[in-house]
């Protein structure tokens, strides 16, 4: 493994692991040269994944982030359907989770601590007294080693050292992105550790399948295959309860426009300014069954989610305020995207009734999620 890691490092340093030349724009208009820089002594770059049908996904090894996703609408028009910045300098200047790999732990761990095998671990508190998204800097701000596998696939690797942001164990995490012939973005996580630890990584793309990143997603139709969600208390930490969606604005068991109830006078929605919650999926880890679906009646695009994860966090970009200028000079407005973050529930290390996120030496963590793009019938 050391030999392979050294070899990859030398390739990165020499700029040989590239899917596009520095002076050629991608289909989405991104330029590789805008992603080539040195961050904390390591090189960042841009990689392009394509299938034979024309779908294109651009990835940077800064945070193992998806930077663009080009897919067709019902008329065959190719448009970018994710919010992101057009250069690494913007990611460094304006911390934001656009397209990022989140870890070690998605969401909040209450009071930034947990106990495992009778040992208490104190984590970095970066959201009031809580540890959010694994502390700062998290996986989204790290430089990952990149290894293109084929024209449509690449592997990224990150070693999270023992004690990083308070988490135990030297964690080796591998992430494989593949653009399939079914117009899917296939994401596979694999990880090992040398000490008992907890792990809950996730993908954080901000999707707007209309292709108009100036527009709200509120008119798009959402389906979530879930009977229960995990509510918050008054300080936005999960209570540990599984609450029925029936009779609440959280019920998406029948698809309907996001706008129908997003502004209801409801404690959960008032707390977060829109949807920013976790749902317990009925799929129970079976990635052959549909977990969620977004449909855009105007352009005809659909986005389906399949996952081995037991839950999904849905965020309707309530915090975007038109101040962050992304690709094509667009200042992303409020609710101009939706995040569909497959996951284990927040704060599971402190809530025994939630599915466990413990990973032990000798075990291999594996998590698989597919984002499938299609056209409405």
C-alpha positions in Angstrom: 0.0 0.0 0.0 2.9 2.4 0.8 4.4 1.8 -2.7 1.0 2.5 -4.4 0.4 5.6 -2.3 3.9 6.9 -3.1 3.3 6.2 -6.8 0.0 8.1 -6.8 1.6 11.0 -5.0 4.3 11.2 -7.7 1.7 11.1 -10.4 -0.3 13.9 -8.8 2.8 16.0 -8.3 3.6 15.6 -12.0 0.1 16.4 -13.1 -0.3 13.0 -14.9 -3.5 11.9 -13.3 -5.8 14.2 -15.4 -8.9 13.5 -17.4 -8.7 16.8 -19.3 -5.9 19.2 -20.4 -5.4 22.5 -18.6 -6.6 24.7 -21.6 -9.8 22.8 -22.5 -13.1 23.6 -21.0 -15.4 20.8 -19.9 -18.9 20.4 -21.2 -20.0 22.4 -18.1 -17.6 25.2 -18.9 -15.1 24.4 -16.1 -11.4 24.7 -16.7 -8.8 22.4 -15.2 -6.4 25.2 -14.7 -8.8 26.9 -12.2 -8.6 23.8 -10.1 -4.8 23.3 -10.1 -3.2 24.8 -7.1 -1.3 23.9 -3.9 -3.2 23.6 -0.7 -1.3 22.8 2.5 1.6 21.4 0.4 -0.7 19.2 -1.7 -1.9 19.6 -5.3 -5.5 19.9 -6.3 -6.9 19.1 -9.7 -10.0 18.6 -11.8 -11.1 15.2 -13.2 -13.8 14.5 -15.8 -15.9 11.3 -15.9 -18.1 10.5 -18.9 -20.3 7.8 -20.3 -21.0 7.0 -23.9 -24.4 8.8 -23.7 -22.9 12.2 -23.0 -23.4 12.5 -19.3 -20.4 14.3 -17.7 -19.4 14.6 -14.1 -16.5 16.8 -12.9 -14.7 16.0 -9.6 -12.0 17.7 -7.7 -9.8 16.0 -5.1 -10.3 19.0 -2.8 -12.9 17.5 -0.5 -13.6 14.7 -3.0 -16.2 17.1 -4.4 -18.6 16.8 -7.4 -18.3 20.1 -9.2 -20.7 19.6 -12.1 -23.2 17.1 -13.4 -24.3 17.5 -17.0 -27.5 15.5 -17.9 -30.2 15.9 -20.6 -33.8 17.2 -20.1 -36.7 15.7 -22.0 -35.7 17.6 -25.2 -32.1 16.3 -25.0 -30.7 19.7 -23.7 -27.6 19.1 -21.6 -27.5 21.3 -18.5 -25.5 21.4 -15.2 -27.7 20.3 -12.3 -25.5 21.0 -9.2 -24.5 24.2 -7.5 -20.7 24.6 -7.1 -17.9 27.1 -7.4 -15.9 27.4 -10.7 -12.4 27.4 -9.1 -10.6 26.2 -6.0 -9.9 29.7 -4.8 -13.7 30.1 -4.2 -13.9 27.0 -2.1 -11.0 28.2 0.1 -12.5 31.7 0.4 -16.1 30.7 1.1 -16.4 27.5 3.2 -19.4 25.6 1.8 -20.4 22.0 1.4 -21.2 22.1 -2.4 -20.7 18.6 -3.7 -18.5 17.6 -0.8 -17.7 14.3 0.9 -18.7 14.8 4.5 -17.0 13.0 7.4 -16.1 11.6 9.7 -19.7 12.0 10.8 -22.6 13.7 8.9 -24.8 15.9 11.1 -24.5 16.7 14.8 -23.1 14.7 17.6 -24.6 16.3 20.7 -22.1 18.1 23.1 -19.2 16.9 20.9 -18.6 13.6 22.7 -19.5 9.9 22.7 -18.5 6.8 24.7 -17.3 3.6 23.0 -16.2 0.5 24.9 -16.3 2.5 28.1 -13.9 5.2 26.7 -15.2 8.7 26.4 -14.0 10.6 23.3 -14.2 14.4 23.2 -14.7 15.9 19.8 -14.1 19.3 18.2 -17.2 21.5 18.9 -17.8 23.6 15.8 -21.5 24.3 16.1 -22.3 25.8 19.5 -21.3 22.9 21.9 -21.8 20.2 19.2 -19.6 18.5 16.6 -21.2 19.1 13.2 -20.1 17.2 10.0 -17.1 15.7 11.8 -15.6 19.0 13.0 -13.4 21.5 11.1 -11.6 20.9 9.0 -13.5 17.8 8.0 -13.2 15.6 5.0 -14.7 18.3 2.8 -11.6 20.4 3.3 -9.0 17.7 2.9 -6.9 16.9 -0.2 -7.7 13.4 -1.4 -5.4 11.2 -3.5 -6.9 10.6 -6.9 -6.6 7.6 -9.2 -8.6 7.6 -12.5 -9.7 4.0 -13.2 -11.4 4.5 -16.6 -13.0 7.2 -18.7 -16.1 6.9 -16.5 -14.7 6.1 -13.1 -12.1 7.2 -10.5 -11.1 6.4 -6.9 -10.1 8.8 -4.2 -8.4 8.0 -0.9 -8.0 9.8 2.4 -6.2 8.7 5.6 -7.9 10.3 8.6 -5.3 10.1 11.4 -6.0 8.8 14.9 -7.4 11.7 16.9 -8.4 13.9 14.0 -11.0 16.3 15.5 -11.1 13.9 18.4 -12.2 10.7 16.5 -10.2 7.6 17.4 -8.4 5.3 14.9 -6.4 5.7 11.8 -9.2 5.5 9.3 -8.5 4.6 5.7 -11.3 5.8 3.5 -11.7 5.0 -0.2 -14.3 6.6 -2.4 -15.2 5.4 -6.0 -17.2 7.6 -8.3 -18.6 6.0 -11.5 -20.8 7.4 -14.2 -22.8 4.5 -15.5 -24.4 3.9 -18.9 -27.8 4.4 -17.1 -26.9 8.0 -16.5 -26.2 7.3 -12.8 -23.6 8.8 -10.5 -22.6 5.7 -8.5 -20.8 6.3 -5.2 -19.1 3.6 -3.2 -17.4 4.1 0.2 -15.1 1.6 1.8 -13.1 2.1 5.0 -11.0 0.3 7.6 -9.7 1.4 11.0 -7.0 0.3 13.5 -9.1 1.3 16.6 -12.8 1.1 17.3 -14.4 4.2 16.0 -17.6 5.7 14.5 -18.1 6.6 10.9 -21.0 8.2 9.0 -19.8 9.7 5.6 -22.1 11.1 3.0 -22.3 13.0 -0.3 -23.5 16.6 -0.2 -24.3 17.8 -3.7 -26.8 20.6 -4.0 -29.1 19.4 -6.9 -31.4 21.5 -9.0 -32.5 19.2 -11.8 -34.3 22.0 -13.7 -30.8 23.1 -14.9 -31.7 26.6 -13.9 -29.5 27.3 -10.8 -31.1 30.7 -10.4 -34.5 29.0 -9.8 -36.1 27.6 -6.7 -36.7 23.9 -6.4 -40.0 24.5 -4.5 -42.1 23.5 -7.6 -40.3 20.2 -8.1 -42.0 17.1 -6.9 -40.5 15.0 -4.1 -41.0 11.4 -3.0 -39.4 9.9 0.1 -39.9 6.2 0.8 -40.2 6.7 4.6 -42.9 6.3 7.3 -40.8 8.0 10.0 -38.4 11.0 10.5 -36.1 11.9 13.3 -37.3 15.2 14.9 -35.2 17.9 16.5 -35.4 19.4 19.9 -35.2 23.2 20.4 -31.4 23.3 19.9 -31.6 21.3 16.6 -30.2 18.1 18.0 -32.2 14.9 17.3 -34.3 13.6 20.2 -33.8 9.9 19.5 -37.4 9.5 18.6 -38.8 7.9 15.4 -41.8 10.1 14.6 -44.5 9.1 12.1 -44.7 11.4 9.0 -48.4 10.9 8.7 -50.3 14.1 9.4 -47.1 16.2 9.3 -45.4 18.3 6.6 -42.8 15.5 6.5 -45.0 13.1 4.6 -43.7 12.6 1.1 -44.9 9.0 0.7 -47.0 10.3 -2.2 -45.0 12.7 -4.5 -46.0 16.3 -4.3 -44.4 19.7 -4.9 -41.9 20.7 -2.2 -43.7 24.0 -1.8 -46.9 22.5 -0.6 -45.9 22.5 3.1 -42.4 23.9 3.3 -43.7 27.1 4.9 -46.3 25.5 7.2 -46.4 26.9 10.8 -44.8 23.8 12.2 -42.2 23.6 15.0 -39.8 21.5 13.0 -39.9 23.7 9.9 -39.9 26.9 11.9 -36.7 25.7 13.6 -34.8 25.1 10.3 -36.5 27.5 7.9 -37.6 24.7 5.7 -36.7 21.0 5.2 -33.4 20.1 6.9 -34.3 16.7 8.5 -33.5 13.0 8.5 -36.0 10.3 7.3 -35.7 6.6 8.2 -36.0 4.8 4.9 -38.4 1.9 4.3 -35.8 0.4 2.0 -33.8 -0.9 5.1 -30.5 -0.9 3.3 -31.6 -2.5 0.1 -30.1 -0.4 -2.8 -32.4 -2.1 -5.3 -35.4 -0.3 -4.0 -36.2 3.3 -4.6 -35.4 5.5 -1.6 -36.4 8.9 -3.0 -37.2 10.7 -6.2 -37.3 14.3 -7.4 -39.1 15.3 -10.6 -39.1 18.6 -12.5 -42.3 18.8 -14.5 -41.1 21.8 -16.5 -37.9 20.3 -18.0 -38.8 16.7 -17.4 -35.7 15.5 -15.6 -35.9 13.1 -12.7 -33.4 12.2 -10.0 -33.8 8.9 -8.1 -31.8 7.8 -5.1 -30.9 4.2 -4.2 -28.8 3.4 -1.2 -27.6 0.8 1.4 -27.9 3.5 4.1 -30.9 3.3 6.5 -31.7 7.0 6.4 -31.5 10.1 4.3 -31.1 13.8 5.2 -33.0 16.2 3.0 -32.0 19.9 2.9 -33.7 22.5 0.8 -30.9 25.0 0.8 -32.7 27.3 3.1 -29.4 28.9 4.1 -28.5 30.1 0.6 -29.1 33.8 0.4 -28.0 35.0 -3.0 -24.5 36.0 -1.6 -22.5 33.0 -2.9 -21.6 33.4 -6.6 -21.0 30.1 -8.3 -20.6 28.8 -11.8 -21.6 31.0 -14.7 -21.7 34.0 -12.2 -24.9 32.8 -10.6 -25.6 34.1 -7.1 -27.5 31.1 -5.7 -30.8 32.2 -4.1 -32.6 30.6 -1.2 -34.0 27.2 -1.9 -32.3 26.9 -5.2 -31.2 23.3 -4.6 -32.0 20.1 -2.7 -29.5 17.9 -0.9 -30.3 14.2 -0.6 -27.7 12.9 1.8 -27.8 9.2 2.4 -26.7 8.4 6.0 -27.1 6.8 9.4 -29.0 9.1 11.8 -27.4 12.0 13.5 -25.9 11.4 17.0 -26.2 7.6 16.7 -23.1 7.1 18.9 -25.2 8.6 21.8 -28.6 7.1 20.9 -28.7 3.3 21.4 -31.9 2.8 19.5 -30.4 4.2 16.3 -28.6 2.0 13.9 -24.9 1.6 15.0 -22.1 3.5 13.2 -19.4 1.7 15.0 -16.5 0.3 12.9 -13.9 -2.0 14.5 -10.5 -3.3 13.4 -10.8 -6.2 11.1 -14.1 -5.0 9.6 -14.6 -3.2 6.3 -17.1 -0.4 6.2 -19.1 -0.3 2.9 -21.7 2.1 1.8 -23.3 2.4 -1.7 -25.5 5.2 -3.1 -26.7 5.7 -6.6 -28.1 9.0 -8.0 -30.0 8.0 -11.2 -31.0 10.7 -13.7 -33.8 10.2 -16.0 -36.8 11.7 -17.8 -40.4 11.8 -16.7 -42.8 9.5 -18.6 
